[in-house]
Amino acid sequence: MNIVRKIGRILRATAFFAGAVLCFSCVEKDENFGIKEQEGVSYNYPGNRIGHIETRRVLLFYECGFNSLYSYLADNMEDDLEKGYLPSGGRNEDVILIFSKLAKNANYKDVPSYLRRIYKNAEGKIVSDTLKTYPTSVVASSGETMRDVLSYVKVNFPAKGYGMVFSSHGSGWLPAGYYNNPTDFERYHRNSSGAKFSKRLSDSNIPAGNMETDDPFAGMVRSLGQDKMSSGDVEMTVPEFVSGIPFHLDYLLFDMCFGGGIELIYGLRDKADYLGVSPAEVLAAGMYDYTKLTTFLLNGPSPDLKGLFQDSFSRYDKQSGEHRSATVTLIKTDELEGLTSVCKRLVEKYSYAISHAPTDNIQGYFRLNRHYFYDLEDTFVKCGVSEEDLAELRNAIDRTIVYKNATPSFLGDFDIETYSGYSMYLPCDGTSLLNSYFKQEEWNKAVGLVN
């Protein structure tokens, strides 16, 4: 059975979209309250129409599921979400929108993407209005597409605040395609560029095998995004994902693997007040209980993000065996520059120790030798920073975190003995090629791990 955010069934899609209402009627109702103007009649529109006095909130689910996660994302959106709190479709009510590109089966034949709004009407029935249909050529895992969707949302649904939940596969800051098959990635770039690799960062440091075919848990767990196009897998880099967010969000919650790397978090520091992530993988059923998610985010005067993450962790922590596997972190971004400043100082002060970090003894959040995600705090601890420096680091980390927690182990593959809430890449445990990519990340430019 598939479990780790890589996807499964969409049997309800035909009926679901057949019942959707065309976008034009929905947008018109939202903009003019359903009032038909008549010549010679002056109207004073009810409600708070002007953008600067809006009171409603908008929640967008961005479902990037043209990949092996398709059935899980379909279940999240079509079954679980509709069992939870849904606002009415009134002009002053909060708005739930879903953008989705979901495969219909593992053949990955091209399908269109849809942006729809869901709500409950006066009779309490769930309504799904299709606002916009995108052609099959549109790639969901694209900064350009995300920017187009969010821009449309901002123009057509003025609100006092916006939040987004992004669901797909994920591999942190790694270059597209590297995580699943680093051997082929390195071989291709070596052959095409003639690059020479140092003895220290040699082939022995490149994990073998293809995660999608060789991982026994490949069906159990959830780059940034993935579209399995005929031309090959398409994934976003951190800069591309950042470019896809054209305005500031109240919160950005990830339902994907390896979202808790400091490299990704730092890149998104100016895009949202709060970031919700997992430094390790995420089981395919989802990081959140979608039957409760909208209750935490919309059914109250303000989003209860801490309550959501406490509930999300509890959901997995009370499981047994392999299903008791979760790492969750809720971050407030206004303190990230302080953490970065501390890390920069420690990287400079302990540069030799970090370049020779004892990686075998540092807490990791990876399986099958994908050694790109080490605990941030434990890295400095095992590199021998002083107690004074460690206290400053811990204080800086604590100022950024609203809530964090982790189960004692993950998929029975590794134990979690210490948990700072963040992961980080260690260049000494990478390759020359991978370090050349890492050198371009904003996090590295800020702290100077690779010069």
Protein Blocks (a to p, Z undefined) as FASTA:
>chain_A
ZZblcafbfklmmmmmmmpccfklmmmmmmnnopacdehiacddehjfblklccbdcddd
dddfbbfklmmmmmmmmmmmmmmccddfbfkbccddddddddfbfnopacdddddddddd
fkopacdddfbdcdfklcfbbfklmmmmmmmmmmmmgcfbdcdddddddehjacehklmm
mmlmmmmmmmmnopacdfklgfklpcgdjfklmmmklmmpgcedjaddfkbpcdddfklm
mmmmmbdcfbdcdddehklbfklmmmmmmmpfbdcddfbdcdfkbpbdfklmmmmmmncf
bdcfklmmmmmmmmmmmmghjllgcddddddfklmmmmmmmmmmmmmmmmmmmmmccfkl
gccfbeehiafbccfklmmmmnopafklmmmmmmmmmmmpmbdcddfbehhlaccfbdeh
iacddfklmcfklmmmmmmpmklmmnomaZZ
